[in-house]
Amino acid sequence: MKRASPGRITSQCLLVVGMLIATAFAQDHPAHAQDHSFLTIMTRNMDEGTDFGFIAAAAAIGDPALFQVALLETFCEVVASNPELRAAQIADEIAAAQPDLVSLQEVAELQSSTLFCSDAAIGIPTMIDAETALLDRLALDGVSYHVVSQLEEFNSTNIFGPGIGFSFVDRDVLLARDEPDRELSIANVQAQHFSTLSVLPLAPGINVTILRGWISADATVRGRTARVIATHLESFFEPVQEAQAQELVTGPASTSLPVVIAGDLNSGPGSTQIASYNMLTQNAGFTDTWTATRPNDAGFTVGFYTEDPLTPSTPSMRTDLILVRGAVVPSAPKDHLVGTEVPHPSDHAGVVAKVTIP
């Protein structure tokens, strides 16, 4: 066997050491190691467990006595839908997809001081908290997320006071995966209700303002920053919804940063309310990531069931959206849906998208 000369051995050693140093530098300085970074986003409507059909029917009649009954029926309907069990299913989806940020809508919290629902397994008093159930299940799944910010969209106590013995809160929540700052950091967090809101007359002397809003955060992924906006637009009145979409454009989306809007916009392909979607994608410069990656796939996200999880239906529209401006939608991986399998944890499917931050 021919022996290598000492000089050649030394050169080989130096080459190996140099490669190790270069690899370590690239890992410690990812912004220098590549020209762009990827951001993975999920939007997920968790379904509060009711479409408020009982309340809408009582409001149409205008009898205050019927309205009190409708409130109780709605509360029991939500309890029967088992929000915490469904939240755990959604946590499993998040753990499997491992997005950097998650935009959640209809995150429910219910409390009662008396046993109201005879056919539901709840105690006295009871607390049902979908957000806590989701975070606890994520921890069991071995992944760690934290709440960046949250915004109340409905709080029954603000309308009816504490005297009715039960309460219901509906929130929007933005989650971020726990990562070292060099991998993912969050800054400039803001949350605000829209200035244009719907007011519903529910019963004589009872008017309810339907709060909607947005949460924004500047997410830096491996040295590249984008503004992520989580939102849930108006569903009852399209002119109000259009005004809210315009507020997004002139408000949190008014930045030189790349922008990602993720949420249930209640507007989109298949919906009778299409003006907000068209304004955002045609006039405001946003790209629909689903259309970009799956142009021949309808990708309907609503609704997998109707008033409650026990009444299945066929999805017919796509209003759960991830829209980007100033970011690049890569040809792969393609957007994908979560929550389409039976039993459905929500009447909506979730959407997962991966975008490039230049």
N, C-alpha and C positions, 0 to 999 in steps of 0.2 A: 504494500500500500504506500502510495506517495504521500509524504507528510507535507502539510501546508507550512509555508514560511511564516515566521513570527510577524512579519509586516502585513501579510495577508490576513492573519487572524485578528490583528489589531484593527485593520480597516473594517472587517466584518463586525467586530464588536461595536465600533463607533457607529456603523450604520444602524444596527439594532437599537442602540441607545438613542440615536437621533429620531428613529421612528417612534419609540416609546414617548419621548418628550413631545413630539409633534401631536401624537394622539392625545396625550394628557392636556396639552394646550387647547386642542380643539374642543375637548369635553368641558374645560373650565371657561372657554371663551366661545360659546356657540354662535354668537352674533358674528364673529369673525370667520367661523368655519363654514358658513353658508350664507347665501344672499337673501334668504327669506326664512320665515318661520311659519309653522302651521298652527291654526287655532281650531279646536273641535268644539262645536256648540250643539247643545240639545235644547229643544223647546218641548214642554210637556204640560198639557192641561190635565190636572189631576182629577177633575170632576168632583164638585162639592157634594154630589149625590142627589141632586134635584134640579129640575128645570123650572121650579116654582109654579107648576101648573095649578096647584090648589089655591095659591095666593092670587094668581092671575084670574082664575074663575070667580073668586070671591070679590075681587076688585071690580070685575065687570058688573056684578050685581049691586055692589055698593052698600051691603048690609054689614055694619060693624060686628054684629054677633057672628055672622058667617066668617068674617075675617079672623076672629080669634080662633075659631075652629081650624081654619086653613093654616094658621101659623103652627098649631100643634101637629096637624097632619104633615106639614112640610118638615118639621123637626124630626118626627118619627120616621119619615121617609129617608132622611139623610142618615139617621142612626142605623136603619135597616140595611143601608148600602155598604156598611162596614168600611168607613173611610180609612181606618188604620190598617186593616188587612190589605186594602187596595194600595195604600201608600207603600207598604212593604214590597208589593209586587213591582211598583215603579222604581223603588230603590234597587231591586235586582236588575232592572233594565239599565239604570245608571251605572251600576257596578260593572256590568258587562261591556257597556260602550265606553266608559271612562272619559266622558267629555271634560274639557277644561272648565267650561261654565255651563250652567243649566238654568234656563228661564222657566219658572214654574208659575202656573196660574191655578186659581180655584183651590188654594190650600186651606182646608177647612179646620176650624176649631169650634167645638160645641161643648156647652156646659149646662147642666140642669141640677137644680136643688131638690127636685122631687121626681119620683119615678113616673114618667108620663106614658111611656110606650110599653104597653102590657106584653106585646109579642116580641120585644127586643131585650137582649141580655144586657141591661145596664143597671147600675146600682144607684144608691142614694147617698151622696150626690155622685154625679158622673162627669168625667172629662174625656172628650175625644179630641185628640190633637194629631192631625195628619203630618204636620211638619216634624214633630218629635219622633213619630213612628218611622218616618222616612229616614231621618238622620241616625236613629238607633239601628235600623236594619242595614244601612250603609256601613256602619261600624262593624256589625256582625259579618258583613260580606268582605271585610278586610280592606275597605277603601275609606278615605277620610275627606269629607267636604265640610265647608263652613258657610254660614249665611253671610253674604256680602251686604245685603240690605233686604228689607221687606216693606211692603206698602199695603195698608188695609184698603179693601175696596168695598166692604160691607161690614157693618157691625150693628146687630139688631138692638143692642142696648142703647146706642145713640139715637135710635128712632122710637123705641117703645119703652125705654127705661128698664130697670131691673125687676119691676113688679110682676112680670109674667112668669117668672120662675125658671126660664131657660134663656140661653143666648146662643147666637151663631155669628161667627166671624169668618170672613173670606179674605185671603191675602194673595198678593203676588210676591214671589220670593226669587231672588237671584242667588244661586250657589256657585262656589268656586272650589275646585279640587285643591287640597292642601299639597303644595309643592315647594321646594326651595325657591327663594326669590329669583335666582338666576334662571329658573325654568318657567315660573309663572308668578307674577306680582300684580296686585290690584291697587289702583289709586283713583283719586278724584271721583269718589262715589257720590251720586246724587239720586234723590227720589222725589217725585212730585206728582200731584194730581193734575189732570188737565183742567184748564179754565172753562172749557165747554163741556157741560155734563147734562145728562138727561134727568128730568124730574118726573116721577110717576105718581099719579094720584091713586093710592091703594084703597082708601076708604074716606068717608067724610071727615075732613080735618086731619087726614094722615097723608102727607106727601113725602115721597122718598127720593132723595137725590142719589142716583146711581154713580158712585165714585169709580173712576177709571184713572189710570196713571201710568207712569213709567219709572224704571230704575236704570241708571246708566253707570258704567264703570269703565275706566281705561285699563285694559288688560295688556300687560307686557309679557310676551312669550318669547323666551330666548333672545331678548334684545329688541324685539319688534313690538310696537304698540298699536292697538286698535281700540275704538270705543264700542262697547257692547251695550245695547239697549234692550231691556226686557219690558214687554208691554202686553196689555190685554185691552183691546179697543171695544167700544160700545157695540152691543148686539141688537138693541131694540130699534134705534132710530138712525138710519143711515146718514142724514145730514150731520148729526152730532158726531158720528164715527168719522166722517170725512174731515170735520174740523179738528178732531183729535189727531188724525194722521198728519194733517198739515202742521199741527203743533210739534209733532216729532221732528219734522223736517226743519222747522225754523228754531227749534229748541235744542234738545240734546244732540241731534244729528248735524247741527250747524258747526262743523269743525273741519279742520284740514286733515285730521286723522282718518284712516280707513274706518268705516262704520259697519257694524253688524246689528240688524234689528231681528230679534227672536221673540216670537210670542204667538198667541192666538189673536189674530187681527180681525176675526169675524168678517173677513172679506177675502175673496180669492176665487180661483177657478171652481166652477160648479155652484157657487153661491149666487143668490139673487142680489146680494150687495157686493158689487164689483168695483165701484168708483174709487174707493180708497186704495185698493190693490193697483188699479190702473194708474192712479196718480203717482204712487211710489215707484212703480216699475217703468213708467213711460215718461214721467215729467221730472221726477226727483233723482233719477240716475241710479236706482237700485236694481240689482240683479237677483232674481229668484233662483236660489241655489238648486232647488229641485228641478225646475225647468231646464237649467243649464246642464245638469248631470243626467237627467232622465227625461228628455224631451218627449218621448213616446209613452210615458207612464203617467196615468192620471194621478196616482198617489193620493187618493182621497183619504182624508184624516178624520172626517166627521160624518155620521155618527154611528158608532158601533152598537149603541142601544139608544132608546128614547128616554122617557121620563126616569127610568130606573134601570139598574143592570139586569133585571129579570125580563126585560122586554127588548129583545135584539132587533136590530134593523140593519140596513145595508148602507155603508158609507156612500155619500153622494157629492161631497165638496171638499176642497182643500183650503182650509183657513189657518192651519197651523204652519207658520212660515218662518224661513230664515232668509233674510234679504241682506245683501251686501253692497257697499259702494266703496271703491278705492281698494278693495281686496280682490284677489284672484280666486275664481272657483276652478280648482283643478279638475281634469277629466276623470281622475281616479284619486281616492276612492269616491264612489258615487254616494249621494245622500241615501239614507235608508230609514225605514219606519220601524218603530218599536211599539209593542202593545197591541199587535193585530191578532194575537192568538187568544183563544177562549180558555179560561174566563178573562174577559177584558177588564183591566183595572180602571179604565176610564172610557167614556163615550168617544174620546178623541184618541187618535194615535199620536205618538211622539215622533219628532223628526230629528235626525242627527246629521250634521253637515261638517265637513272639514274644509277650511278655506286657508289660502295662503296670504300672509301679511307681507307685502313687499318691503 
